Amino acid sequence: MSTAHRPQRDASPADRRVVERLVPVWLRDTERHDADAARRAREGWEHGGLSGQAAQDLALWVTARITDTGFNEDEGPDVDGPARITPADKASVHRRPAARGHPV
C-alpha cells in the first residue's frame, strides 16, 4: 500500500472544520446530479462519517472546485460557486478521508 493510502493520524481540528464547512455544499451540489447518492452520503455524514466512495467523491469535487487559485481576473480561472475553496481546503479535505483509511 502506498504512503498516500495508508491510514494516518486523525485529521486536525482545522481539517475537520474545513470538511464540516464544505460537506453541506457538496451534498447540495450532489443532490442536483444524483439524489440517491446524496441521500446515502447525507445519511452517512449524519451518522458520523462518509463511506469510502462518498469520501472519494468529495475529494474529487473539492479538487474540481478550487476557487482561490491566486490567479487574477486576466489570468483566470474564474470559478463560480457557493463556497470559496482554496488549495489548502483541498489538502484538508484529502487528509480527512486518508486519515480514516480511505484512498483519495
ABEGO torsion letter per residue (X at the ends): XBAAABBBBBBBAAAAAAAAAAAAAAAAAAAAABAAAAAAAAAAAAAGBBBAAAAAAAAAAAAAABABAGBBAAAOBBBBBABBBBAAAAAAAAAAAAAAGBBX
